[in-house]
Amino acid sequence: MFLNKRSKHYNMSKKAANDTLKNVLAACNIESDNINFDLLLIKSMAQTNYVDACKWIAIGVLFLVLISPLALINNDIKIESKNLLNNDRIIIVDHELDEAGFTIELAGDDIDYAAIYAENAEGHVFLPVSIDETNSLVTFPYNNEALTIHITDMHGHSLNAELSGTIGK
């Protein structure tokens, strides 16, 4: 009812519309000599336009809210675990890209920090530029290329993290 516009338009002169309005008001026992039909028509059109504009703005905001999760998905790091039991885990807790390189924070028992390395698509091996075993932080050099980071523990379990070459672009 509110979303459909009228398809039928009535033609009436302004004088006839004013006279009809005065007759309706007189029948309702409302006394008013200064109500003009044109003024009522313009006011109702202005309010309708405002409501229509607000409706379309609300629809636009709702659409942006609904599609915003699609823009926030982070596909830059993919983690693959091999040979891990439920109680033996190597976990990447956090990762960060800054001027120093790509830093990952690890969690797990008996991580072999000396065996951690990264490999690019051509097979070149990169050793970490810094290792902080007390805080479980490992930093690799990063030059906007895809890397596979290999992490193992003392029990032979491994974790491979694939870093795409599109981070920070």
C-alpha positions as CSV (number, residue, x, y, z in Angstrom):
1,M,0.0,0.0,0.0
2,F,2.8,2.5,1.0
3,L,5.3,1.3,-1.6
4,N,3.0,1.6,-4.6
5,K,2.4,5.0,-6.2
6,R,-1.0,5.9,-7.6
7,S,-1.4,5.2,-11.2
8,K,-4.6,7.2,-11.4
9,H,-4.4,11.0,-11.4
10,Y,-7.4,13.2,-10.9
11,N,-7.7,16.5,-12.6
12,M,-9.5,19.3,-10.7
13,S,-9.0,23.0,-10.8
14,K,-7.5,24.7,-7.8
15,K,-10.6,26.7,-7.1
16,A,-12.8,23.6,-7.2
17,A,-10.3,21.8,-4.9
18,N,-10.3,24.7,-2.4
19,D,-14.1,24.8,-2.4
20,T,-14.3,21.0,-1.9
21,L,-11.8,21.2,1.0
22,K,-13.9,24.0,2.6
23,N,-17.0,21.9,2.2
24,V,-15.4,18.9,3.8
25,L,-14.1,20.9,6.7
26,A,-17.5,22.6,7.2
27,A,-19.2,19.2,7.2
28,C,-16.8,18.1,10.0
29,N,-17.6,21.3,11.9
30,I,-14.1,22.6,11.5
31,E,-14.0,26.3,10.9
32,S,-11.1,27.5,8.8
33,D,-11.0,30.2,6.2
34,N,-7.3,30.2,5.6
35,I,-6.5,26.6,4.6
36,N,-5.3,26.5,1.0
37,F,-5.4,23.2,-0.9
38,D,-2.1,24.0,-2.7
39,L,-0.4,24.4,0.6
40,L,-1.7,21.1,1.9
41,L,-0.6,19.4,-1.3
42,I,2.9,20.8,-1.3
43,K,3.4,19.9,2.4
44,S,2.3,16.3,1.8
45,M,4.6,16.0,-1.3
46,A,7.5,17.3,0.7
47,Q,7.0,14.8,3.5
48,T,6.6,12.0,1.1
49,N,9.9,12.9,-0.7
50,Y,11.7,13.0,2.7
51,V,10.3,9.6,3.7
52,D,11.3,8.1,0.3
53,A,14.8,9.5,0.5
54,C,15.2,8.1,4.0
55,K,13.9,4.8,2.9
56,W,16.5,4.5,0.1
57,I,19.3,5.7,2.4
58,A,18.3,3.0,4.9
59,I,18.2,0.3,2.2
60,G,21.7,1.4,1.0
61,V,23.2,1.3,4.5
62,L,21.6,-2.2,5.1
63,F,23.1,-3.4,1.8
64,L,26.6,-2.1,2.8
65,V,26.3,-3.8,6.2
66,L,25.3,-7.1,4.6
67,I,28.2,-7.1,2.2
68,S,30.9,-5.8,4.6
69,P,31.9,-9.2,5.8
70,L,32.9,-10.2,2.3
71,A,35.4,-7.3,2.2
72,L,37.0,-8.2,5.5
73,I,37.9,-11.9,4.8
74,N,41.7,-12.4,5.2
75,N,42.9,-15.0,2.7
76,D,46.6,-14.0,3.0
77,I,47.6,-16.9,5.3
78,K,46.6,-20.6,5.1
79,I,47.7,-23.1,7.7
80,E,48.2,-26.8,7.2
81,S,48.9,-29.2,10.0
82,K,50.5,-32.6,9.5
83,N,51.1,-35.5,11.9
84,L,49.6,-33.7,14.9
85,L,47.7,-35.5,17.7
86,N,45.0,-33.7,19.7
87,N,47.3,-33.0,22.6
88,D,50.5,-32.1,20.6
89,R,49.8,-28.9,18.7
90,I,51.8,-26.2,17.1
91,I,49.6,-23.1,16.8
92,I,50.1,-19.8,15.2
93,V,48.6,-17.5,17.8
94,D,49.1,-14.2,15.9
95,H,50.9,-12.7,12.9
96,E,51.9,-9.2,11.9
97,L,53.5,-7.5,8.9
98,D,55.7,-4.5,9.6
99,E,58.9,-2.9,8.5
100,A,61.0,-5.6,10.2
101,G,59.3,-8.4,8.2
102,F,56.6,-10.9,8.8
103,T,56.4,-11.9,12.5
104,I,54.5,-14.9,13.8
105,E,53.7,-15.8,17.4
106,L,53.7,-19.5,18.1
107,A,52.3,-21.7,20.8
108,G,53.0,-25.4,21.5
109,D,55.3,-27.7,23.4
110,D,58.9,-28.4,22.3
111,I,58.9,-26.2,19.2
112,D,62.3,-26.6,17.4
113,Y,63.1,-23.0,16.8
114,A,66.4,-23.9,15.2
115,A,64.6,-25.9,12.4
116,I,62.1,-23.1,11.4
117,Y,62.6,-21.8,7.9
118,A,60.7,-20.3,5.0
119,E,60.8,-21.2,1.4
120,N,59.6,-19.2,-1.7
121,A,58.1,-20.5,-4.9
122,E,61.5,-20.9,-6.6
123,G,62.8,-23.0,-3.7
124,H,65.0,-20.4,-2.1
125,V,65.3,-21.0,1.7
126,F,65.0,-18.0,4.1
127,L,66.1,-18.3,7.8
128,P,64.3,-16.1,10.4
129,V,66.0,-12.7,11.0
130,S,65.1,-13.0,14.6
131,I,63.9,-15.6,17.0
132,D,62.5,-14.8,20.5
133,E,62.0,-18.2,22.2
134,T,60.8,-16.7,25.5
135,N,57.9,-14.8,23.8
136,S,57.6,-17.4,21.0
137,L,58.1,-14.8,18.2
138,V,59.7,-15.6,14.9
139,T,60.4,-12.9,12.3
140,F,61.1,-13.6,8.6
141,P,62.2,-11.2,5.9
142,Y,59.2,-10.4,3.5
143,N,59.5,-8.9,0.0
144,N,55.9,-9.2,-1.2
145,E,56.4,-12.8,-2.5
146,A,54.7,-16.0,-1.6
147,L,56.4,-18.0,1.2
148,T,55.8,-21.3,2.9
149,I,56.9,-21.3,6.5
150,H,57.9,-24.7,7.9
151,I,57.7,-25.2,11.7
152,T,58.5,-28.4,13.5
153,D,58.7,-29.6,17.0
154,M,61.0,-32.1,18.8
155,H,58.5,-34.9,18.2
156,G,58.5,-34.6,14.4
157,H,55.2,-32.9,14.1
158,S,55.1,-30.1,11.5
159,L,53.1,-27.0,10.6
160,N,53.3,-25.3,7.2
161,A,51.9,-21.8,6.9
162,E,51.5,-20.5,3.3
163,L,51.8,-16.8,3.0
164,S,50.5,-15.2,-0.2
165,G,52.5,-12.5,-2.0
166,T,49.6,-10.0,-1.8
167,I,49.9,-9.0,1.9
168,G,50.3,-5.2,2.3
169,K,49.5,-4.4,-1.3
